[in-house]
Amino acid sequence: MGGCAWGLPRTLCRERADRFGECALLGSRAALPVIYAMPPIPAPPMFRAECLRCRRPASVCLCEHITVLHTRTRFVFLTHPKEARKIKNGSGRLAHLSLSQSEVLVGVDFTDDPRVNDLLSDPSTSCRLLYPRSDGAMVEGPSPASFVDDLGRIPVLFLLDATWPFAKKIMRLSTNLHDLPRLSLSVGQPSEFVIKHQPHVACLATIEAVDRTLWDLAGVGAEQYGHGESRRLLAPFHAMNRLALQAASDPRRASYRRSGSYKAPEDRVPRQFPAGAGRSLLYRGEPLKGE
């Protein structure tokens, strides 16, 4: 019995054969039935290109919508690791890329974080925390006007960028944040985060919380912020929502929603605040119960 180009019997030939059993190298001379034929080698997987700035796929990059704004207030985003890995609906990174005076610190327990402790101990900074305080009912915290009293120092605002369960965990573990004054902001229009259903009428995406903060700080003269700056800050957030809505309505996409697109914010019925809750802003969650 003859062999193939590799010196193997035809009945054990591992070369690729067509349906007639012809050897790929010897052609018709090996035109005998082949018992085993090696399957074709699959092509290596193709990895989609990714934008290294916004960390989204290059086909849905949002960098063209990002405009860097200069603020007096320094925003420090304390980001949970799971939030840092989000690429489809994370707005904290978009806020960071849009603010020249901002930084992102990733972790769960910031008690011993050197950067956080440096900011807290720096006599030239005035630190606040955007986070609600509650013992079952909303309790009003310091208003944005409290920043005006420290105009000689650099205002620093810490924000927890995480879903609400993870934000509560960060707050519970980070003991160096417990005594920080907490900023309370006015409740305005509901969130425009159409691809996520917020549990409360005042829950906002992280970038929306930054926008509301700047509006309130501008109202007391601590920032220069108006409609133009607000549109530029929220432009990548609105673009992210539009891309998600387009994907949800396209049957060819993996994120296609058979039941239709997302409901508009005004068509949703989130839970309301308790009576007499007063001023407060929530983001990425609901009031903290029993700190």
NUDONU-683032 format. One record per residue (C-alpha): residue in three letters; x, y, z. Coordinates in nm, 2 decimals. Layout:
% NUDONU-683032
> residu / xx / yy / zz
> Ala / X / Y / Z
...
END
This chain:
% NUDONU-683032
> residu / xx / yy / zz
> Met / 0.00 / 0.00 / 0.00
> Gly / 0.15 / 0.33 / -0.10
> Gly / 0.19 / 0.63 / 0.12
> Cys / 0.12 / 1.00 / 0.12
> Ala / 0.38 / 1.28 / 0.09
> Trp / 0.44 / 1.24 / 0.47
> Gly / 0.52 / 0.87 / 0.44
> Leu / 0.20 / 0.76 / 0.61
> Pro / -0.03 / 0.49 / 0.47
> Arg / -0.32 / 0.64 / 0.28
> Thr / -0.57 / 0.49 / 0.54
> Leu / -0.40 / 0.70 / 0.81
> Cys / -0.33 / 1.01 / 0.60
> Arg / -0.38 / 1.32 / 0.81
> Glu / -0.37 / 1.56 / 0.52
> Arg / -0.68 / 1.75 / 0.43
> Ala / -0.89 / 1.55 / 0.17
> Asp / -1.19 / 1.64 / -0.03
> Arg / -1.50 / 1.44 / -0.06
> Phe / -1.34 / 1.20 / -0.31
> Gly / -1.05 / 1.11 / -0.08
> Glu / -0.79 / 1.28 / -0.29
> Cys / -0.47 / 1.38 / -0.11
> Ala / -0.40 / 1.75 / -0.12
> Leu / -0.04 / 1.70 / -0.23
> Leu / -0.05 / 1.38 / -0.45
> Gly / -0.38 / 1.45 / -0.62
> Ser / -0.54 / 1.16 / -0.82
> Arg / -0.26 / 0.92 / -0.73
> Ala / -0.40 / 0.90 / -0.38
> Ala / -0.76 / 0.88 / -0.49
> Leu / -0.86 / 0.61 / -0.25
> Pro / -1.10 / 0.64 / 0.04
> Val / -0.95 / 0.82 / 0.34
> Ile / -1.05 / 0.69 / 0.69
> Tyr / -0.93 / 1.00 / 0.88
> Ala / -0.90 / 1.35 / 0.74
> Met / -0.77 / 1.63 / 0.95
> Pro / -1.03 / 1.92 / 0.97
> Pro / -0.92 / 2.26 / 0.85
> Ile / -0.73 / 2.47 / 1.09
> Pro / -0.96 / 2.75 / 1.21
> Ala / -0.85 / 3.11 / 1.15
> Pro / -0.72 / 3.29 / 1.46
> Pro / -0.98 / 3.49 / 1.65
> Met / -1.02 / 3.85 / 1.54
> Phe / -1.01 / 4.10 / 1.83
> Arg / -1.21 / 4.42 / 1.77
> Ala / -1.02 / 4.74 / 1.78
> Glu / -1.06 / 4.94 / 2.10
> Cys / -1.02 / 5.31 / 2.17
> Leu / -0.75 / 5.35 / 2.44
> Arg / -0.90 / 5.68 / 2.56
> Cys / -1.27 / 5.61 / 2.62
> Arg / -1.20 / 5.23 / 2.63
> Arg / -1.50 / 5.15 / 2.40
> Pro / -1.49 / 4.96 / 2.07
> Ala / -1.35 / 5.18 / 1.80
> Ser / -1.67 / 5.15 / 1.60
> Val / -1.87 / 5.32 / 1.88
> Cys / -1.59 / 5.55 / 2.02
> Leu / -1.72 / 5.86 / 2.20
> Cys / -1.40 / 6.07 / 2.19
> Glu / -1.54 / 6.30 / 1.92
> His / -1.81 / 6.41 / 2.16
> Ile / -1.58 / 6.48 / 2.45
> Thr / -1.48 / 6.84 / 2.53
> Val / -1.25 / 6.91 / 2.82
> Leu / -1.39 / 7.16 / 3.06
> His / -1.19 / 7.36 / 3.31
> Thr / -1.33 / 7.39 / 3.66
> Arg / -1.22 / 7.53 / 3.99
> Thr / -1.34 / 7.23 / 4.18
> Arg / -1.13 / 6.91 / 4.16
> Phe / -1.34 / 6.59 / 4.12
> Val / -1.20 / 6.27 / 4.26
> Phe / -1.39 / 5.96 / 4.14
> Leu / -1.35 / 5.66 / 4.38
> Thr / -1.44 / 5.38 / 4.13
> His / -1.52 / 5.03 / 4.22
> Pro / -1.32 / 4.78 / 4.01
> Lys / -1.63 / 4.63 / 3.85
> Glu / -1.74 / 4.98 / 3.75
> Ala / -1.40 / 5.05 / 3.60
> Arg / -1.43 / 4.75 / 3.37
> Lys / -1.76 / 4.87 / 3.22
> Ile / -1.73 / 4.99 / 2.86
> Lys / -2.09 / 5.00 / 2.74
> Asn / -2.27 / 5.21 / 3.00
> Gly / -2.02 / 5.36 / 3.24
> Ser / -2.04 / 5.73 / 3.26
> Gly / -1.78 / 5.80 / 3.53
> Arg / -1.49 / 5.77 / 3.29
> Leu / -1.67 / 6.00 / 3.04
> Ala / -1.70 / 6.26 / 3.32
> His / -1.33 / 6.22 / 3.41
> Leu / -1.22 / 6.27 / 3.04
> Ser / -1.44 / 6.58 / 3.02
> Leu / -1.29 / 6.75 / 3.33
> Ser / -0.94 / 6.88 / 3.34
> Gln / -0.95 / 6.89 / 3.72
> Ser / -1.04 / 6.53 / 3.79
> Glu / -0.88 / 6.20 / 3.87
> Val / -0.99 / 5.84 / 3.90
> Leu / -0.89 / 5.61 / 4.19
> Val / -0.99 / 5.24 / 4.16
> Gly / -1.05 / 5.03 / 4.47
> Val / -1.29 / 4.92 / 4.74
> Asp / -1.13 / 5.03 / 5.06
> Phe / -0.96 / 5.37 / 5.04
> Thr / -0.87 / 5.39 / 5.41
> Asp / -0.50 / 5.36 / 5.34
> Asp / -0.50 / 5.50 / 4.99
> Pro / -0.20 / 5.75 / 4.99
> Arg / -0.36 / 5.98 / 4.73
> Val / -0.69 / 6.01 / 4.92
> Asn / -0.51 / 6.07 / 5.25
> Asp / -0.28 / 6.33 / 5.09
> Leu / -0.59 / 6.53 / 4.97
> Leu / -0.76 / 6.50 / 5.31
> Ser / -0.46 / 6.62 / 5.50
> Asp / -0.35 / 6.89 / 5.26
> Pro / -0.42 / 7.23 / 5.43
> Ser / -0.47 / 7.39 / 5.09
> Thr / -0.78 / 7.18 / 5.00
> Ser / -1.14 / 7.19 / 5.12
> Cys / -1.28 / 6.84 / 5.08
> Arg / -1.64 / 6.73 / 5.05
> Leu / -1.82 / 6.41 / 4.98
> Leu / -2.12 / 6.38 / 4.74
> Tyr / -2.31 / 6.11 / 4.92
> Pro / -2.65 / 6.11 / 5.10
> Arg / -2.68 / 6.06 / 5.48
> Ser / -2.98 / 5.89 / 5.61
> Asp / -3.11 / 5.71 / 5.92
> Gly / -3.43 / 5.60 / 5.75
> Ala / -3.52 / 5.94 / 5.63
> Met / -3.33 / 6.19 / 5.42
> Val / -3.12 / 6.43 / 5.63
> Glu / -3.00 / 6.76 / 5.47
> Gly / -2.63 / 6.80 / 5.44
> Pro / -2.41 / 7.11 / 5.37
> Ser / -2.53 / 7.31 / 5.07
> Pro / -2.30 / 7.42 / 4.78
> Ala / -2.27 / 7.76 / 4.95
> Ser / -2.04 / 7.59 / 5.21
> Phe / -1.77 / 7.60 / 4.94
> Val / -1.79 / 7.98 / 4.92
> Asp / -1.66 / 8.00 / 5.28
> Asp / -1.34 / 7.83 / 5.17
> Leu / -1.26 / 8.03 / 4.85
> Gly / -0.90 / 8.05 / 4.96
> Arg / -0.86 / 7.68 / 4.94
> Ile / -0.89 / 7.43 / 4.65
> Pro / -1.24 / 7.26 / 4.66
> Val / -1.22 / 6.89 / 4.63
> Leu / -1.53 / 6.67 / 4.58
> Phe / -1.52 / 6.30 / 4.62
> Leu / -1.77 / 6.09 / 4.43
> Leu / -1.83 / 5.72 / 4.46
> Asp / -1.86 / 5.58 / 4.11
> Ala / -2.03 / 5.24 / 4.15
> Thr / -2.37 / 5.08 / 4.16
> Trp / -2.54 / 5.15 / 4.48
> Pro / -2.46 / 4.82 / 4.66
> Phe / -2.09 / 4.86 / 4.58
> Ala / -2.10 / 5.23 / 4.67
> Lys / -2.23 / 5.14 / 5.02
> Lys / -1.95 / 4.89 / 5.05
> Ile / -1.69 / 5.15 / 4.96
> Met / -1.84 / 5.39 / 5.21
> Arg / -1.85 / 5.13 / 5.49
> Leu / -1.49 / 5.02 / 5.44
> Ser / -1.33 / 5.36 / 5.38
> Thr / -1.33 / 5.49 / 5.73
> Asn / -1.13 / 5.80 / 5.63
> Leu / -1.44 / 5.92 / 5.44
> His / -1.69 / 5.89 / 5.73
> Asp / -1.62 / 6.23 / 5.88
> Leu / -1.61 / 6.43 / 5.56
> Pro / -1.88 / 6.70 / 5.51
> Arg / -2.14 / 6.56 / 5.27
> Leu / -2.27 / 6.78 / 4.99
> Ser / -2.64 / 6.80 / 4.94
> Leu / -2.77 / 6.91 / 4.61
> Ser / -3.12 / 7.02 / 4.49
> Val / -3.34 / 6.75 / 4.32
> Gly / -3.42 / 6.85 / 3.97
> Gln / -3.53 / 6.67 / 3.65
> Pro / -3.51 / 6.29 / 3.65
> Ser / -3.22 / 6.11 / 3.49
> Glu / -3.19 / 6.09 / 3.12
> Phe / -3.00 / 5.76 / 3.14
> Val / -3.26 / 5.59 / 2.92
> Ile / -3.07 / 5.25 / 2.91
> Lys / -3.09 / 5.21 / 3.29
> His / -3.40 / 5.22 / 3.51
> Gln / -3.31 / 5.43 / 3.81
> Pro / -3.47 / 5.31 / 4.14
> His / -3.55 / 5.67 / 4.26
> Val / -3.67 / 5.98 / 4.09
> Ala / -3.35 / 6.16 / 4.20
> Cys / -3.10 / 5.89 / 4.10
> Leu / -2.85 / 6.01 / 3.84
> Ala / -2.57 / 5.87 / 3.64
> Thr / -2.23 / 5.98 / 3.77
> Ile / -2.18 / 6.23 / 3.49
> Glu / -2.52 / 6.38 / 3.55
> Ala / -2.43 / 6.41 / 3.92
> Val / -2.13 / 6.61 / 3.82
> Asp / -2.34 / 6.83 / 3.60
> Arg / -2.59 / 6.90 / 3.88
> Thr / -2.31 / 6.97 / 4.12
> Leu / -2.15 / 7.23 / 3.88
> Trp / -2.49 / 7.40 / 3.83
> Asp / -2.54 / 7.43 / 4.21
> Leu / -2.19 / 7.55 / 4.26
> Ala / -2.23 / 7.81 / 3.99
> Gly / -2.55 / 7.93 / 4.16
> Val / -2.36 / 8.04 / 4.46
> Gly / -2.06 / 8.18 / 4.27
> Ala / -1.82 / 7.90 / 4.33
> Glu / -1.80 / 7.79 / 3.96
> Gln / -1.85 / 7.94 / 3.62
> Tyr / -2.09 / 7.71 / 3.45
> Gly / -2.38 / 7.76 / 3.22
> His / -2.59 / 7.60 / 2.94
> Gly / -2.30 / 7.58 / 2.70
> Glu / -2.07 / 7.40 / 2.94
> Ser / -2.35 / 7.17 / 3.05
> Arg / -2.42 / 7.07 / 2.69
> Arg / -2.06 / 6.99 / 2.62
> Leu / -2.02 / 6.79 / 2.94
> Leu / -2.33 / 6.58 / 2.87
> Ala / -2.26 / 6.54 / 2.50
> Pro / -2.08 / 6.20 / 2.53
> Phe / -2.34 / 6.07 / 2.77
> His / -2.62 / 6.15 / 2.53
> Ala / -2.42 / 6.00 / 2.24
> Met / -2.38 / 5.68 / 2.45
> Asn / -2.75 / 5.66 / 2.50
> Arg / -2.82 / 5.71 / 2.13
> Leu / -2.58 / 5.43 / 2.03
> Ala / -2.74 / 5.20 / 2.29
> Leu / -3.09 / 5.28 / 2.15
> Gln / -2.98 / 5.21 / 1.80
> Ala / -2.83 / 4.88 / 1.89
> Ala / -3.15 / 4.78 / 2.09
> Ser / -3.36 / 4.84 / 1.78
> Asp / -3.14 / 4.65 / 1.53
> Pro / -3.22 / 4.28 / 1.50
> Arg / -2.87 / 4.21 / 1.37
> Arg / -2.71 / 4.32 / 1.70
> Ala / -2.65 / 4.11 / 2.01
> Ser / -2.82 / 4.38 / 2.23
> Tyr / -3.14 / 4.37 / 2.02
> Arg / -3.45 / 4.39 / 2.24
> Arg / -3.74 / 4.19 / 2.11
> Ser / -3.99 / 4.37 / 2.33
> Gly / -3.89 / 4.71 / 2.18
> Ser / -3.66 / 4.98 / 2.27
> Tyr / -3.61 / 5.13 / 2.62
> Lys / -3.88 / 5.34 / 2.78
> Ala / -3.84 / 5.71 / 2.79
> Pro / -3.76 / 5.85 / 3.14
> Glu / -4.09 / 6.02 / 3.16
> Asp / -4.28 / 5.70 / 3.09
> Arg / -4.12 / 5.52 / 3.39
> Val / -4.26 / 5.53 / 3.74
> Pro / -3.98 / 5.53 / 3.99
> Arg / -4.03 / 5.54 / 4.36
> Gln / -4.07 / 5.89 / 4.52
> Phe / -3.89 / 6.04 / 4.82
> Pro / -4.06 / 6.02 / 5.16
> Ala / -4.26 / 6.33 / 5.25
> Gly / -4.04 / 6.61 / 5.38
> Ala / -3.72 / 6.46 / 5.25
> Gly / -3.60 / 6.81 / 5.16
> Arg / -3.29 / 6.87 / 4.95
> Ser / -3.06 / 6.58 / 4.85
> Leu / -2.91 / 6.42 / 4.55
> Leu / -2.87 / 6.05 / 4.49
> Tyr / -2.67 / 5.89 / 4.22
> Arg / -2.64 / 5.53 / 4.11
> Gly / -2.87 / 5.41 / 4.39
> Glu / -3.11 / 5.49 / 4.67
> Pro / -3.09 / 5.64 / 5.02
> Leu / -2.86 / 5.46 / 5.26
> Lys / -3.04 / 5.28 / 5.54
> Gly / -2.89 / 5.29 / 5.88
> Glu / -2.52 / 5.40 / 5.84
END
